[in-house]
């Protein structure tokens, strides 16, 4: 029995085109365990792409400064620690120590101009804020 709930995390207008934003969400696993779930959302025109904010190389967060996820040209996702480069549309690593690996995709939907996470169960809060604090890592 699967119910498809969509959790709105922000408006598409909150993320400028060709930019990315991080979110620290809390996910509920199948066994009921709650755990942090940091994700990134990249907007490219009217398309949005989501990935878990974790480099497959050594499991560090991708951003080197808050919400800095893209390479200097703004064309690829870049790991701030090791410089690995990932295709925005697929999450595939095309250069760096984890070449051949991929980012973990996050299923997103665009509903009435809201960017929504689907396919997971989140701990619901009054408000989900952009990634503002990183004290856990």
C-alpha positions as CSV (number, residue, x, y, z in Angstrom):
1,X,0.0,0.0,0.0
2,X,1.7,3.2,-1.2
3,X,0.3,6.6,-0.9
4,X,1.9,9.4,-2.9
5,X,2.3,12.5,-0.8
6,X,3.9,15.6,-2.2
7,X,5.7,17.9,0.3
8,X,6.1,21.4,-0.9
9,X,9.5,22.7,0.0
10,X,9.6,26.0,-1.8
11,X,8.2,28.0,-4.7
12,X,10.0,27.6,-8.1
13,X,10.5,31.4,-7.9
14,X,12.6,31.0,-4.7
15,X,15.4,29.5,-6.8
16,X,16.7,31.6,-9.7
17,X,17.1,29.7,-13.0
18,X,20.5,28.0,-13.3
19,X,21.0,28.0,-9.6
20,X,20.7,25.5,-6.7
21,X,19.5,25.6,-3.1
22,X,20.0,23.2,-0.3
23,X,17.4,22.0,2.2
24,X,17.8,20.1,5.5
25,X,14.8,17.9,5.8
26,X,13.9,15.0,8.1
27,X,12.9,11.8,6.6
28,X,11.0,8.9,8.2
29,X,12.4,5.5,7.2
30,X,10.2,2.4,6.7
31,X,10.9,1.3,10.2
32,X,9.8,4.7,11.6
33,X,13.3,6.0,12.3
34,X,13.6,9.7,11.7
35,X,16.9,11.0,10.3
36,X,18.3,14.1,8.6
37,X,17.9,14.2,4.9
38,X,19.9,17.0,3.3
39,X,19.0,17.5,-0.4
40,X,19.8,20.0,-3.2
41,X,17.4,21.3,-5.8
42,X,18.7,22.7,-9.1
43,X,16.4,24.8,-11.2
44,X,17.0,25.0,-14.9
45,X,14.3,27.1,-16.5
46,X,11.0,25.3,-15.8
47,X,12.8,22.1,-14.9
48,X,13.9,21.1,-11.4
49,X,16.4,18.3,-10.4
50,X,16.9,17.0,-6.9
51,X,19.7,15.0,-5.3
52,X,20.8,14.0,-1.8
53,X,23.4,16.5,-0.7
54,X,26.2,13.9,-0.4
55,X,29.2,13.3,-2.6
56,X,29.6,9.6,-3.4
57,X,33.4,9.9,-3.0
58,X,33.5,10.3,0.8
59,X,29.9,11.2,1.8
60,X,30.6,14.9,2.5
61,X,28.1,17.6,1.7
62,X,28.5,19.0,-1.8
63,X,28.4,22.7,-1.0
64,X,31.6,24.4,0.1
65,X,29.6,27.5,1.2
66,X,25.9,27.6,1.9
67,X,24.0,27.0,-1.3
68,X,27.1,27.0,-3.5
69,X,26.6,23.8,-5.5
70,X,27.5,24.6,-9.1
71,X,30.9,24.9,-10.8
72,X,32.1,28.5,-11.7
73,X,30.4,28.3,-15.1
74,X,27.1,27.2,-13.5
75,X,26.9,24.2,-15.8
76,X,27.5,21.3,-13.4
77,X,27.1,20.4,-9.8
78,X,30.5,20.5,-8.1
79,X,31.7,18.9,-4.8
80,X,33.3,21.7,-2.9
81,X,35.7,19.4,-1.1
82,X,37.3,17.4,-4.0
83,X,36.0,19.1,-7.2
84,X,34.1,16.2,-8.6
85,X,31.7,17.4,-11.3
86,X,28.2,16.0,-11.8
87,X,25.8,16.4,-14.7
88,X,22.8,18.5,-13.5
89,X,20.2,16.4,-15.4
90,X,21.4,12.9,-14.4
91,X,23.6,13.3,-11.3
92,X,26.4,11.3,-13.1
93,X,29.9,12.1,-12.0
94,X,31.9,13.1,-15.2
95,X,35.1,14.2,-13.5
96,X,36.9,13.8,-10.2
97,X,37.6,11.1,-7.7
98,X,34.2,9.5,-8.0
99,X,34.0,9.5,-11.8
100,X,31.5,6.8,-12.9
101,X,29.4,7.1,-9.7
102,X,26.2,9.2,-9.4
103,X,24.5,11.4,-6.9
104,X,21.4,9.8,-5.3
105,X,18.3,11.3,-7.0
106,X,15.4,12.8,-5.2
107,X,12.0,12.6,-6.9
108,X,10.6,16.1,-7.3
109,X,7.3,17.4,-8.8
110,X,6.3,20.9,-9.8
111,X,2.7,21.5,-8.6
112,X,1.2,25.0,-9.0
113,X,4.7,26.6,-9.0
114,X,5.7,24.7,-5.8
115,X,8.7,22.4,-5.9
116,X,7.6,19.2,-4.0
117,X,9.4,16.2,-2.8
118,X,7.5,12.9,-3.5
119,X,8.1,9.2,-2.9
120,X,9.3,9.6,0.7
121,X,7.7,10.3,4.1
122,X,9.0,13.5,5.8
123,X,8.7,14.7,9.3
124,X,6.2,17.5,8.9
125,X,7.0,20.8,10.4
126,X,5.1,24.1,10.4
127,X,7.7,25.4,7.9
128,X,10.6,23.8,6.0
129,X,13.4,26.3,5.7
130,X,16.3,26.4,3.3
131,X,19.6,25.0,4.5
132,X,20.6,27.7,7.0
133,X,22.5,25.8,9.6
134,X,25.1,23.0,9.3
135,X,25.9,22.2,12.9
136,X,25.3,18.5,12.5
137,X,28.2,18.1,10.0
